[in-house]
Amino acid sequence: MNLTNAEIGKEYIIQSIDTQDDELNSFLFTLGCYSGQAITVLANKKNGIVISIKDSRYNIDLNLANLISII
């Protein structure tokens, strides 16, 4: 399952991030977005998803949300 299918307010664990872009992977890692990290979807917007990682909130676009697999 990926972030676009997640329930709002429920905590999940990031299983994998399926990007082929090393720069994007590095950026996500600096935000705390990596395998094994807890993540919560706070809201679904028209253009993206608001997530919470390590007590910080971020808005990511739907393309990126589709690449983040959760369990």
Buried (B, 14 or more C-beta within 10 A) or exposed (E): EBBBEBEEEEEBEBBBBEBEEEEEEEEBEEBBBBEEBEBBBBEBEEEBBBBBBEEEEBEBEBEBBBBBBBE
